[in-house]
Amino acid sequence: MIDNFGPIILLEIVLVFGGVLLFAWWQLRDLRKERKKDPKINEQNKKQD
């Protein structure tokens, strides 16, 4: 069996952290697209605030 799990644990941490960053970037990009696509809603939100 493997005696040293350090590199495997480090790899998993990098993959999970990278996945979280990728997901956050994807969601923000999608949100930006939705705001540009419907300017009427954007204007209504500004008036309410």
Backbone bond lengths (Angstrom), bond angles and torsions (degrees), N, CA, C in turn:
res aa  C-N    CA-C-N  psi(-1)  N-CA   C-N-CA  omega(-1)  CA-C   N-CA-C  phi
1 M - - - 1.456 - - 1.530 110.42 -
2 I 1.312 114.60 169.97 1.461 119.60 -179.50 1.529 108.95 -80.75
3 D 1.329 116.06 131.47 1.453 119.98 179.71 1.523 112.24 -88.88
4 N 1.336 116.49 -30.89 1.461 119.80 -174.51 1.533 109.24 -115.49
5 F 1.333 116.00 111.87 1.466 120.46 -178.28 1.529 112.42 -94.39
6 G 1.321 118.61 0.27 1.461 122.43 -176.67 1.517 114.64 -52.38
7 P 1.334 118.06 -54.04 1.480 118.32 -178.99 1.526 113.34 -61.66
8 I 1.325 117.16 -34.69 1.463 119.99 179.88 1.523 110.11 -68.89
9 I 1.318 116.89 -43.28 1.460 120.83 179.11 1.529 110.11 -63.99
10 L 1.318 117.03 -43.16 1.462 121.05 178.73 1.528 110.73 -61.49
11 L 1.317 117.04 -42.36 1.463 121.14 178.53 1.527 110.62 -62.26
12 E 1.316 117.19 -43.13 1.464 120.09 179.31 1.523 111.09 -63.92
13 I 1.319 117.85 -40.57 1.465 121.17 178.94 1.526 110.23 -62.69
14 V 1.322 116.34 -44.22 1.472 120.20 179.37 1.520 110.62 -63.17
15 L 1.324 117.60 -42.34 1.463 120.52 -179.36 1.527 111.58 -66.56
16 V 1.325 117.21 -42.49 1.461 120.13 -179.65 1.526 110.05 -66.49
17 F 1.333 117.44 -46.53 1.458 120.94 -179.53 1.531 110.26 -62.50
18 G 1.312 117.37 -42.42 1.458 121.09 177.67 1.519 111.66 -63.01
19 G 1.325 115.98 -39.22 1.460 120.03 177.95 1.516 112.31 -64.07
20 V 1.334 116.27 -40.96 1.469 120.43 177.87 1.524 110.34 -63.91
21 L 1.329 117.07 -44.66 1.467 119.97 178.92 1.526 111.42 -62.86
22 L 1.325 116.41 -41.91 1.465 120.51 178.69 1.523 110.90 -62.65
23 F 1.329 116.59 -43.23 1.459 120.32 179.53 1.529 111.20 -63.85
24 A 1.325 117.27 -42.83 1.470 121.18 179.54 1.526 110.40 -63.42
25 W 1.328 116.54 -44.18 1.473 120.18 178.40 1.529 110.35 -61.09
26 W 1.337 117.18 -42.51 1.464 121.90 -178.91 1.523 110.46 -62.87
27 Q 1.334 117.38 -43.69 1.455 120.74 -179.25 1.528 111.51 -65.83
28 L 1.321 117.81 -42.75 1.468 120.86 179.29 1.525 111.12 -65.02
29 R 1.328 116.80 -38.27 1.465 120.63 178.34 1.526 110.35 -64.95
30 D 1.326 116.08 -42.47 1.458 120.89 179.73 1.531 110.53 -65.63
31 L 1.317 116.79 -40.09 1.459 120.99 178.56 1.523 110.86 -63.49
32 R 1.320 116.87 -41.40 1.466 121.25 178.49 1.527 110.47 -62.63
33 K 1.337 116.61 -40.86 1.467 120.11 179.04 1.524 110.44 -62.84
34 E 1.329 116.70 -43.53 1.461 120.42 -178.90 1.530 111.29 -63.46
35 R 1.319 117.29 -39.05 1.465 120.21 179.53 1.524 111.09 -66.48
36 K 1.320 118.41 -37.82 1.467 121.31 179.34 1.516 111.04 -71.98
37 K 1.335 116.59 -31.53 1.458 120.96 -173.97 1.529 111.61 -70.65
38 D 1.327 117.84 -33.10 1.457 120.42 -175.86 1.527 110.83 -125.17
39 P 1.325 117.73 83.39 1.469 120.39 -176.47 1.524 113.45 -68.92
40 K 1.350 118.43 -21.58 1.464 120.38 179.78 1.523 110.58 -62.91
41 I 1.311 116.71 -45.70 1.462 121.14 179.72 1.520 109.77 -64.21
42 N 1.306 116.49 -38.63 1.460 121.08 -179.76 1.534 110.23 -62.44
43 E 1.320 117.19 -42.06 1.468 121.38 179.86 1.540 110.84 -67.23
44 Q 1.332 116.98 -39.09 1.454 120.79 178.45 1.517 111.12 -63.99
45 N 1.318 116.78 -40.16 1.459 120.98 179.04 1.527 110.87 -64.71
46 K 1.318 117.62 -37.84 1.462 120.84 179.12 1.528 110.31 -66.48
47 K 1.344 117.53 -39.25 1.453 120.79 -179.86 1.520 111.66 -66.85
48 Q 1.331 117.03 -36.37 1.463 121.08 -179.11 1.517 111.52 -69.09
49 D 1.312 117.75 -33.09 1.475 121.40 -178.71 1.476 110.13 -77.89
